Amino acid sequence: MTDVSPPPKIAPEPPPQNGEHRHHHHGTSRAMRIRRVPMRNGWYWLIEGFALWLRNPAFLSFITFGSALALFAASLVPFVGEPLCMMLYPSLTLGIYNGCRAIDRKRRLSPEILLSGFRRRAFELLLVGFCNFLIVKAVMLASTLVDDGAWWRLLEYGEIPDAMTIVSPRFLYAVLMTIALLTPWSIAYLFVPQIIGWWRQPVPKALSSSLTGCLRNGLPLFVYLLCYAFFVCMLSALVINFFNLVKEGLGTLACTVFILLMFPILLGSFYVAARDIFGLPRRRRHRHRAHSSRETSSSTQESQETAQGPETTPEPDAQSVTASNPRRRVH
């Protein structure tokens, strides 16, 4: 009799710990985990972003300013410049984060990585950019009902209102209403390009994951923004004073260059924050490699057989037949 034993039980996945949320999706070897990190990590994000920039400052600065130049060119398109710019923003920033990921993993770097955000999930990234445009415009139009459009004209056309309008309560209410309505959306929008591009989540789920990650890590994000603002302000003042001592008026130019150089560091630190909170996906490649190796070995064997030709059995001659079987006569 054959002993039929039951199949072994697969141990279930351990439950999330420390308030982690897991989101499964196809194409990666593990689920996305929304971690709760310590408050001191906000300071580490800034340091590691600066260290990431130091590993390849030319490439990270190139893709950052290349993305900014592309957005500026898109904004110059008549009639559709502003929505086009906001629609392209998630895909271009995802290309910058992919460049940071390549530097972090010591992979091959190429300028085409800036366009990597348009290869996968391009529709979702364009869609969330268009949603961002609609929500911002809706909030700004709602503010015109409070102050007759003074705040709107200041942001949209650069028209500075008079002193009486600025100190009026209605103008202050419009500003506070805009901040109160756009802050939740900005928090939910913060890590959406990375979540859509890396974890392949749909737009509603990516917004929910980004909002959950920001709310769970509010203290580290606050420390990060506070440290970044403090260092930018402090170092800007030092740069202005130092270069003004060298030559009058040179400090403003040097400060502008310094602030521009801080943008790649800012995006690098945002990559580190997303890696720390949401992690990085790992692709399932072992099955594909095994399948491709089997195909390669089979094709190699077939090519060898084709090169050798069909196997033929030689006919025995008369002497060999007689030697092997003396009783048989060959006529």
N, C-alpha and C positions, 0 to 999 in steps of 0.2 A: 504493500500500500504506500501511496505517496503522501508524505507529510506536508499538508497544505497549511502553512502558517499565515496568520493575518499580516497584512502589510504594516511596516513600521509607522508609527504615528509621527507626524511632523509637528515639531514644537511650535506653538503659536508665537507670533511676533510680540516681544515684550511691550507692555503699555508705555505710552509716553511718560517721561519723568520731568520734573521741574517745570511743569506747565507747558511742555512741548506739544505742538500740533503737527500732525503728519498728514501730508497730502500725497496720494499715490497718483502716478501717471505712467504712461507707456513710454518705453524707450530708455529708461535709466535703471540702474541696478538697485536703487534704494529710494525711499520716499523722502519728500522734502520735510524738514523739521524746522519749526519756528522756535528758536531757542530764546530763553531769557538769560541775557549775559549780565555780568556785574557792571556796576556803574563806572569803574575805572577803565573799562574797555573803550569808553568814549575818547579818552586821552590816547589810548593805544592806537585807535583808528587813525588819528592824525599823524602819529609818529610812523606807523607802518605805511601810510599813504605817501609820506615824504621819502621813506626808504625805497618804496616801489618806484617812485619817480627818479631817484638817484641811480637805480639799476639801469635805466635806459631813458635819460631825460630827453634825448632828441626824438625818439620814436613817440613817447607819450605826449610830448608837446606838439609833435607833428599831427597826430590824429585828433588832438583836442582842437587846435586852431584850424585844421582842415574841416572838422565838423562845424565850427563856428562860421567859417567862410561859406560853407554850403548853405547853412541856415540864412546867412545874410543875403546870399544870391537868391534864395527862394523868396525872401521877403520883398525883393524888388519886382517880383512879377506883378503886373497890374491886376487889380480887382481881387485876386485870389492869393496875394502874397502872404498875408497874415495867417489865414487858415492853413495854407500849404506849409508854412514854416512850423506851425504847431503840430501838424500831422507828421512831419518828417523828424521832429525832435526825438521821439522814443527810439526809432530805428537807428539814428545816428549816435545817440548816447549808448545804445546797446553795443554798437561797434567799438566805442571807446572802452566800455567795460570788458568786451572780449579781448581787446588789446591789452588791458591790464591783466586779464586772466592769462594771456599768453606770456607776458613778462613774468608773472608769478610762477607759472609752471615751466618756465625756461623752454618755451617752444619757439618754432621758427616764426619770425616777424616779417610781415609784408604790408605794404600800404593798402592792399585790397581788404584787409581786415576791418577797415572803417566801414565798408559796405556789407559786412557780414550780417548786420541786422535786417537786411532786406532779403536774405536767403530763406529763412524759416520764420514762420509766424508773422510774415510781413503784413498780412491783412489785419491781424489783431493789433499790431503796433500802430498801424495807421488809424485804426478805429478808435483806439484809446486816445490818440492824439487829437482826433476830431472831436471826441467827447470832451476833452480838456478845453478845446476852443469854444464849444457851445456853452459849457458851464461858466467859464470865465466871462464870456460875453453876456450871459443871462444875469450874472451877479452885477456886472457893471451897469447894465441897463436898469436893473432894479434900484441901483443907487441914485439914478437920475430922478427918481420919484421923490427923493428926500431933499436934494440940494439943487434941483433944476439943472443938473448936468455939469456943475462946476468941477467936481472930482473926476468925472468921465473925460471932460475936455483936457484936464491937466495930464492924465495918463495917456490919452489917445493922441492928442495933437500938441501937447506941451504948452498949452495956454495957461499961463500963471494967473490965477484970479487976483483981484485986488485984496488989500489988507482987511477990509471989512468982511469980505466973503470968507477969508481963511479963518478968522477968529469967530465966525458965526457958529452957533450950535448946530445948525443944519449941515454945514460942511463937516463938522466933527462926527456927527451921527452917520453920515454917508461913509466916511472912512472906517469907522468902527463896524458898521454893518458889512462892508466889504471884507474886512479882516475876519469877522466872525463866520461869514459864510464860506470863504475860500480856505480857511485853515483846515477844516476836516477833509476837504477834497485834496488839498496839497499833501496832507499826511498819507492819505490813501494812495496818492499818485506817486509817492516818493520812490518806491522800489518796484514799480510795475514793469518797467522795461526788462529788468533782470529776471523777474519771476516768469514773465511771458516767454522771453527768449531762452532761458536756461531750463526752466521746469515745464514749459509748454502748457501752461494753464490758460483757460479762457479768460476773457477780460473781466467778467464779474468776480470770478474766483481769485484772480490775481489782485484785484482791488481789495477784496476781503483779506487776503493773505498779507498784503502790504500794510493795511490798516492794523491788523492784529499784531504784526511784527513791530510796528512803531509804538503801539500802545503798551505792549509788553516790555519794550525797551525805551520807555520815555526818558528815564534818568540818564542812561548812557548817551542818548541822542542830545539831551540838553547839555550835558558836559562837553560833548563833542562840539556843538555849535558855539558854546561859550568860549571854549579854548581857541577855536578857530577865529572867532571875532576878536578875541583879546590879542592873539599873536599877530593878526593882520593889522590891527590898529597900532599896536606897539611897534612892530617892525616898520610899518609905513612911516610913522613919526621919526624913527631913527634914520631911515633912508633919506627922508626929506631934509632933516637937519644936517646930516653928514654931507650930502652932495651940495647943499646950499653953502656950506663952508668952503667947498672947493670952488664953486662958481654960482653966482646968484641966478636963480631960475632953473638951475640944473636939477634941483630936488624934485620938482614936479614931474619932469620927464622920467627920472629914475624911479619915482613912486609908481608911475603908470606902468613901466616895464615890470616892476616887482609884483603889482597886482595881477598883471597878465600871466606871470609865471606861477601865481598861486592857483590858477584855475586847473592846470593838470594835477596838481597836488590835491586839490579838492575832489576831483573826480576819482583819483586813485584811492583816497580815503573812503569815498562812498563805495567803491568796489570792496574794500576791506570790510566795511560795515555790513554790506550785503552778504559777503562770504561768512562773516561771523554769525549773523542772525539766521540766514536761510541755508547756508552751506552751498556746496557745489555739486552738481550731478556727476555721476560716473556712468559712462556708457557701457552697455553689455556688448562686448566684442569677442568673448571667448568662443561663443557658438559660431559667430561669423567666421572667425579665424579657422576653427576646426573644419567647418564646411568648405571654406576656400582651399584649405590644405588638402582635403580629400579630393576636391575637384582637380587641383593641380597635379596630385599624384596619379589620378586616373588618366588625365590628359597626357601626362608624360609617358605613362605606360602604353597608351594607345599610339602615341607618336613613335615610340620605340618599335612597337610591333609593325607599324606601317613602314618604317624605314627598313626593317629586316625582311619584309615580304611574307607571304603565306608559307606556313611550314609544309614541306613536302617530304614524303617518305621515299627514299631511293629504292629502286628495284634491285633485288639481289641478282647477281650474275650467275652463270651456270656453274662455275668452279666453286663458288661459295655454297651453292645449294647442294652440290655433290659432296663437298667436304662435310657439311653439317648433317646430311642424310645420305649415307652411302648406298642404301637400298634403292634410292630413287634414281632412275636413269634420265639423263637429259638427251632428247632426240634433236 
